[in-house]
Amino acid sequence: MSKIRHWLKRRSRMMWAMAALVCAIATALLPVGAVELSDGSTMFTSPPRLVSFVTTENVTNRKNATYYLTVNVLPEAGEALRTLKVSLIEGRFTRLDYHIDDIEVFAGDRGDRQRDYAVDFAEYTEESQTLTVQLATAADPGQHLTFALKPVRNPTRAGVYLFEVTAAPAGATPVFQRAGTGRLNIFDDPFVGLRMDL
C-alpha cells in the first residue's frame, strides 16, 4: 500500500511540474507590448539585434564604400523600429562623415532586398561620431532591416573600427537600447607602394 501511495505522489508531482512548464512556454509565446515607463517614454520589450555589419570596400581612403548594417527587429520586440544610431566607439579615425542624402533602408539583406523604407531624418554629429537615421514609417517587428550607409571615405589608417548600434521605437520620448557592436577591419592599400615605385 505504501508503494502505491509513493507512486501516486510521485506521479502527482510530475504532472504539476509538466503543467508549470506548459504554462511557462505559453506565457513566453504570447505577444507582448512595448514597455511604457512612468514618465511616458517607451522602449522595446526585446530590442532589435545586430545581425551583420559589413563594408563593400575594406581598404583605406576608398571613397566608394558602402557599409551595410542589418538588424533583426524581433517578433517579440513589442514595438516597431523608428530610429537607429550608429556611433564610432573605437578606431584611429576622428572624422568619419557620411553622405546623408544617399542613405538607403530596406527590409531583408543585401542578397534579398525587399520593401524600401523612406528616410525621414538623418544627421551626423561629429563630436560624438554618431549617425542618426529616422524612418518615415516605422518598421514592424518580425523582420530584418538593412541600412546602407555611404561614408565620405574609408578611414585613412588601417585598423579595427568598432561601431555601437542602438535603436528606438516610435513615440514622443523613445528610449534607445543597444542592438550590438559592429566591427570593420580596414587594411592598407597594397598597391600604394607599387605606384610610388613606378
C-alpha positions as CSV (number, residue, x, y, z in Angstrom):
1,M,0.0,0.0,0.0
2,S,2.8,2.4,0.9
3,K,4.4,1.7,-2.5
4,I,1.2,2.7,-4.3
5,R,0.9,5.9,-2.3
6,H,4.5,6.8,-3.1
7,W,3.9,6.1,-6.8
8,L,0.8,8.3,-6.7
9,K,2.6,11.2,-5.0
10,R,5.5,11.0,-7.5
11,R,3.1,10.9,-10.4
12,S,1.2,14.0,-9.0
13,R,4.5,15.9,-8.6
14,M,5.4,15.1,-12.2
15,M,2.0,16.3,-13.5
16,W,2.3,19.6,-11.6
17,A,5.8,20.1,-13.0
18,M,4.6,19.4,-16.5
19,A,1.7,21.8,-16.1
20,A,4.0,24.6,-14.8
21,L,6.3,24.0,-17.8
22,V,3.4,24.3,-20.3
23,C,2.2,27.5,-18.6
24,A,5.7,29.0,-18.8
25,I,6.0,28.2,-22.5
26,A,2.6,29.5,-23.3
27,T,3.4,32.8,-21.5
28,A,6.6,33.2,-23.4
29,L,4.9,32.7,-26.7
30,L,2.1,35.3,-26.0
31,P,2.6,38.6,-27.9
32,V,3.8,41.4,-25.6
33,G,3.6,45.2,-26.0
34,A,6.2,47.9,-25.6
35,V,7.3,48.9,-22.2
36,E,6.0,52.3,-21.2
37,L,7.8,54.0,-18.3
38,S,6.2,56.3,-15.7
39,D,7.4,59.4,-17.5
40,G,5.6,58.3,-20.7
41,S,8.8,57.2,-22.6
42,T,8.7,53.9,-24.5
43,M,11.2,51.1,-25.1
44,F,11.3,47.7,-26.7
45,T,10.3,44.6,-24.7
46,S,13.1,42.9,-26.6
47,P,15.4,45.3,-28.5
48,P,16.5,44.7,-32.1
49,R,19.7,42.7,-32.6
50,L,22.6,43.5,-34.9
51,V,22.9,40.7,-37.4
52,S,25.8,41.9,-39.5
53,F,27.9,45.0,-40.2
54,V,30.0,44.8,-43.4
55,T,31.6,47.0,-46.0
56,T,32.0,46.7,-49.7
57,E,35.5,48.2,-49.5
58,N,37.9,47.4,-46.7
59,V,40.9,49.4,-48.0
60,T,42.0,52.8,-46.5
61,N,40.8,56.0,-48.2
62,R,38.3,54.4,-50.6
63,K,35.5,56.8,-51.5
64,N,33.1,54.3,-53.0
65,A,32.5,52.1,-49.9
66,T,29.0,51.2,-48.6
67,Y,28.5,50.0,-45.0
68,Y,25.6,47.5,-44.8
69,L,24.2,47.2,-41.3
70,T,21.4,44.6,-40.8
71,V,19.3,44.4,-37.6
72,N,16.7,41.8,-36.6
73,V,13.5,43.5,-35.4
74,L,12.4,40.6,-33.2
75,P,8.8,39.4,-33.3
76,E,8.6,39.9,-29.5
77,A,10.0,43.5,-29.8
78,G,6.6,44.8,-28.8
79,E,7.0,48.0,-30.9
80,A,8.1,49.0,-34.4
81,L,11.6,50.4,-35.0
82,R,11.7,54.1,-35.9
83,T,15.2,55.3,-35.2
84,L,18.7,53.9,-35.4
85,K,22.0,55.3,-34.1
86,V,25.5,54.3,-35.2
87,S,28.4,55.6,-33.2
88,L,32.1,55.0,-33.8
89,I,33.4,54.0,-30.4
90,E,36.9,52.7,-31.3
91,G,39.3,53.4,-34.1
92,R,42.1,55.6,-35.3
93,F,40.0,57.9,-37.4
94,T,38.4,61.0,-35.9
95,R,36.2,62.3,-38.7
96,L,34.1,59.5,-40.3
97,D,31.5,61.5,-42.1
98,Y,28.6,60.2,-44.3
99,H,26.7,61.1,-47.4
100,I,23.4,61.8,-45.6
101,D,21.3,62.1,-48.7
102,D,22.5,58.7,-50.0
103,I,21.4,56.5,-47.1
104,E,19.1,53.7,-48.0
105,V,17.0,51.4,-45.8
106,F,15.2,48.3,-46.9
107,A,13.7,45.1,-45.5
108,G,15.8,42.0,-45.9
109,D,19.5,42.0,-46.5
110,R,22.0,42.7,-49.3
111,G,21.2,39.4,-51.1
112,D,17.4,39.6,-50.6
113,R,16.3,43.2,-50.9
114,Q,12.6,43.7,-50.3
115,R,10.5,46.7,-49.3
116,D,12.2,50.1,-49.2
117,Y,11.8,52.4,-46.3
118,A,11.9,56.2,-46.8
119,V,14.3,58.1,-44.5
120,D,12.5,60.9,-42.7
121,F,15.6,62.4,-41.0
122,A,19.3,61.7,-40.9
123,E,22.0,63.6,-39.0
124,Y,25.7,63.1,-38.3
125,T,27.2,64.6,-35.1
126,E,31.0,64.9,-35.4
127,E,31.6,65.4,-31.7
128,S,30.1,62.1,-30.7
129,Q,30.9,60.4,-34.1
130,T,27.2,59.4,-34.2
131,L,24.9,58.9,-37.2
132,T,21.2,59.1,-36.5
133,V,18.7,57.7,-39.0
134,Q,14.9,58.1,-38.5
135,L,12.4,56.3,-40.8
136,A,9.4,58.0,-42.2
137,T,7.4,54.8,-41.4
138,A,8.4,52.6,-38.5
139,A,9.5,49.0,-39.4
140,D,7.2,46.4,-37.8
141,P,8.5,43.6,-35.6
142,G,9.3,40.2,-37.2
143,Q,11.7,41.3,-40.0
144,H,15.3,42.0,-40.9
145,L,16.1,45.6,-41.7
146,T,19.2,46.8,-43.6
147,F,20.7,50.3,-43.5
148,A,23.1,51.1,-46.4
149,L,25.4,53.8,-45.2
150,K,27.8,55.7,-47.5
151,P,30.8,57.2,-45.8
152,V,32.6,60.1,-47.5
153,R,35.6,57.9,-47.5
154,N,37.1,55.0,-45.5
155,P,39.4,55.7,-42.6
156,T,42.9,56.9,-43.6
157,R,44.6,54.4,-41.3
158,A,44.4,50.7,-41.2
159,G,43.0,49.1,-38.1
160,V,39.9,47.8,-36.3
161,Y,36.9,50.1,-36.1
162,L,34.0,49.4,-33.7
163,F,30.6,50.9,-34.0
164,E,27.9,50.8,-31.3
165,V,24.4,50.4,-32.7
166,T,21.3,51.4,-30.7
167,A,17.7,51.5,-31.7
168,A,14.5,53.2,-30.5
169,P,10.8,52.7,-31.2
170,A,8.3,55.3,-32.3
171,G,6.9,57.7,-29.7
172,A,7.3,61.2,-28.3
173,T,10.1,60.1,-25.8
174,P,11.6,56.8,-27.1
175,V,14.4,55.1,-25.2
176,F,17.4,54.0,-27.2
177,Q,18.6,50.4,-26.5
178,R,21.7,48.6,-27.5
179,A,21.4,46.4,-30.6
180,G,25.0,45.3,-30.8
181,T,28.6,46.3,-31.8
182,G,29.7,46.3,-35.4
183,R,33.3,45.6,-36.4
184,L,35.1,46.6,-39.5
185,N,38.7,45.7,-40.4
186,I,40.3,48.3,-42.6
187,F,43.6,47.5,-44.4
188,D,46.3,49.5,-46.1
189,D,46.2,49.7,-49.9
190,P,48.6,47.0,-51.1
191,F,49.2,48.9,-54.3
192,V,50.3,52.2,-52.8
193,G,53.9,51.2,-52.6
194,L,53.9,49.7,-56.1
195,R,52.6,53.0,-57.5
196,M,55.2,55.0,-55.7
197,D,58.0,52.8,-57.1
198,L,56.7,53.3,-60.6
